[in-house]
Amino acid sequence: MQTSVTVTGVEEIKRAFRELPRNIARKVIRQAERKAMRIPLAAARANAPVKTGKGRKSLRIRASKGPRGAGRDTIAIALLVGAAVPGETWYMQLQEKGWQTGKRVRSGGKVVGRVGTSRKIPGKRFMKNALTTTEEQVKAEMIDEITAGIEREASV
């Protein structure tokens, strides 16, 4: 498939994607997303709370099929917390979102209260902060990588 494509803006990217086969277009987007998500991953690792370093090392980028019912064209890239070794770094999710102290009282499978004094420990939000502070860099990297990927695949 010997064609030449020069992409400069969003409309040109959309037009170029229509010319590529679906599987090649998905491949280009997935590769661009993975590369762009390295930016917030580095920021999250830099801001993550550290005691032993296992939690920081457990931060990962993972591709998934997307939400249920989204169709075959959906691609999702997730920045995961505590996903490297299940059971060993589970506490990183608590560090991100926060937790409540005290013993839980259950009724019918639902938590209905706490015994004794309890308090809400706020999360550190290192992942959320990493994503919001690097949002513009991620967008720019995505556009650059998608453009390069389209040109690379079109010239093959």
C-alpha positions as CSV (number, residue, x, y, z in Angstrom):
1,M,0.0,0.0,0.0
2,Q,2.2,2.8,-1.3
3,T,0.5,6.2,-0.5
4,S,1.8,9.5,0.8
5,V,0.0,11.3,3.6
6,T,0.9,14.6,5.3
7,V,-1.2,15.4,8.4
8,T,-1.2,18.8,10.1
9,G,-4.5,19.1,12.0
10,V,-7.4,17.2,13.6
11,E,-9.6,17.2,10.4
12,E,-6.6,15.9,8.4
13,I,-6.1,13.1,11.0
14,K,-9.8,12.1,10.7
15,R,-9.6,12.1,6.9
16,A,-6.4,10.0,7.0
17,F,-7.9,7.5,9.4
18,R,-10.8,6.9,7.0
19,E,-8.2,5.9,4.3
20,L,-6.5,3.4,6.6
21,P,-7.9,-0.1,7.3
22,R,-9.6,-0.3,10.7
23,N,-7.1,-2.6,12.4
24,I,-4.2,-0.4,11.3
25,A,-6.0,2.7,12.6
26,R,-6.6,1.0,16.0
27,K,-2.9,0.0,16.1
28,V,-1.8,3.6,15.5
29,I,-4.1,5.0,18.2
30,R,-3.1,2.3,20.8
31,Q,0.6,2.9,20.2
32,A,0.1,6.7,20.5
33,E,-2.0,6.4,23.7
34,R,0.6,4.1,25.3
35,K,3.5,6.5,24.5
36,A,1.5,9.6,25.6
37,M,0.5,8.0,28.9
38,R,4.1,7.6,29.9
39,I,4.1,11.3,30.8
40,P,1.4,11.1,33.6
41,L,2.9,7.7,34.7
42,A,6.2,9.4,35.3
43,A,4.5,12.3,37.2
44,A,2.4,9.8,39.3
45,R,5.6,7.8,40.2
46,A,7.3,11.0,41.2
47,N,4.4,12.1,43.4
48,A,3.4,8.7,44.8
49,P,3.9,8.2,48.6
50,V,6.9,5.9,49.3
51,K,7.6,3.6,52.2
52,T,9.3,0.6,50.6
53,G,9.0,1.6,46.9
54,K,6.8,-1.4,45.9
55,G,3.7,0.8,45.5
56,R,5.5,3.2,43.2
57,K,6.9,0.4,41.1
58,S,3.4,-1.1,40.8
59,L,2.0,1.8,38.8
60,R,1.4,0.5,35.2
61,I,-0.1,1.4,31.9
62,R,-2.6,-1.1,30.5
63,A,-4.6,-1.3,27.4
64,S,-8.2,-2.7,27.7
65,K,-11.1,-3.3,25.4
66,G,-13.0,-0.3,26.8
67,P,-16.3,-0.1,28.6
68,R,-19.0,-2.7,28.0
69,G,-21.3,-2.0,25.2
70,A,-19.0,0.6,23.7
71,G,-18.5,-1.3,20.4
72,R,-15.4,-2.7,18.7
73,D,-13.9,0.7,17.8
74,T,-13.3,1.7,21.4
75,I,-9.8,1.7,22.8
76,A,-9.1,2.4,26.4
77,I,-5.7,3.0,28.1
78,A,-5.7,2.9,31.9
79,L,-3.1,4.1,34.3
80,L,-3.4,1.5,37.1
81,V,-2.6,1.7,40.8
82,G,-1.2,-1.3,42.6
83,A,-1.7,-3.7,39.8
84,A,1.7,-5.3,39.4
85,V,1.3,-8.0,42.1
86,P,-2.2,-8.5,43.4
87,G,-2.4,-8.6,47.2
88,E,1.0,-6.9,47.7
89,T,0.3,-3.3,46.8
90,W,-3.5,-3.0,47.4
91,Y,-2.9,-0.1,49.8
92,M,-2.0,2.2,46.9
93,Q,-5.6,2.5,46.0
94,L,-6.3,3.7,49.6
95,Q,-3.5,6.2,49.3
96,E,-5.1,7.6,46.1
97,K,-8.7,7.7,47.2
98,G,-8.6,7.8,51.0
99,W,-10.2,5.6,53.7
100,Q,-12.2,5.7,56.9
101,T,-10.9,4.4,60.2
102,G,-12.9,2.3,62.7
103,K,-14.5,-1.1,62.6
104,R,-17.5,-1.4,60.2
105,V,-20.9,-2.5,61.4
106,R,-22.8,-4.4,58.8
107,S,-26.5,-5.1,58.4
108,G,-27.7,-7.3,55.5
109,G,-24.3,-7.1,53.8
110,K,-24.3,-3.3,53.8
111,V,-22.1,-1.1,56.0
112,V,-24.5,0.9,58.2
113,G,-22.0,2.5,60.6
114,R,-18.8,2.5,62.5
115,V,-18.0,1.3,66.0
116,G,-16.2,3.9,68.2
117,T,-14.6,7.0,66.9
118,S,-13.8,7.1,63.2
119,R,-12.4,9.6,60.9
120,K,-12.1,10.1,57.2
121,I,-8.5,10.0,56.0
122,P,-8.3,12.0,52.7
123,G,-6.5,10.5,49.7
124,K,-3.3,11.9,48.4
125,R,-4.7,12.1,44.8
126,F,-1.3,11.7,43.3
127,M,-2.7,9.9,40.2
128,K,-5.5,12.4,39.6
129,N,-3.0,15.3,40.1
130,A,-0.6,13.7,37.6
131,L,-3.3,13.4,35.0
132,T,-4.6,16.9,35.4
133,T,-1.2,18.6,35.4
134,T,0.1,16.8,32.3
135,E,-3.1,16.9,30.3
136,E,-1.9,19.4,27.7
137,Q,1.4,17.5,27.3
138,V,-0.5,14.2,26.8
139,K,-2.7,15.8,24.1
140,A,0.3,17.2,22.2
141,E,2.1,13.9,22.4
142,M,-1.0,12.1,21.2
143,I,-1.3,14.3,18.1
144,D,2.4,14.0,17.3
145,E,2.4,10.2,17.7
146,I,-0.9,9.7,15.7
147,T,0.4,11.9,12.9
148,A,3.7,10.0,12.8
149,G,1.9,6.7,13.0
150,I,-0.4,7.5,10.1
151,E,2.5,8.6,8.0
152,R,4.5,5.5,8.9
153,E,1.6,3.1,8.2
154,A,0.6,4.9,5.0
155,S,4.1,4.6,3.6
156,V,4.3,0.8,4.2
